[in-house]
């Protein structure tokens, strides 16, 4: 089985999650290919047996390239087992890790015609020291409003790696 893992990331954490998924897939004896969603050709998509798309959120939105890719390749996505996951700080709260309870994923799925076979939401990572002035302060404000960490020196990984690993195993089941 050949799994194509597509990603859209802002600060690299979604890619880190994709790499963990790829490691689990490969350890199970399957092939896993990682690619940035904007760089994938129709031929690459046609060459895989299964596909998963992982996308991060910034300020409430997935990167527009994710929707554009899905709109352009909907038929190819639907022609094979597929999955979608979103990485966002709202997912730090267990009750916001479902497609129907996560406002960003619910909104995104309402904007596209593709219906992924599996959907997951993973908590993101806040890395204040790496952000520029604007992002650091905007994210701190959002975290203050929603009860998250606000220390500008902190790095907080909200990802439930056990959840990521279980998702990866379901992809190859």
Secondary structure, DSSP 8 states (H G I E B T S, - for coil): -EEEEEEE-SSSHHHHHHHHHHHHHHHTT-EEEEEEGGG--HHHHHT-SEEEEEEEEETTEE-HHHHHHHHHTHHHHHTSEEEEEEEEGGGGSGGG-STTT-HHHHHHHHH-S---SEEEEEE-EEEGGGS-HHHHHHHHHHHHHHT----TT-EEE---HHHHHHHHHHHT-
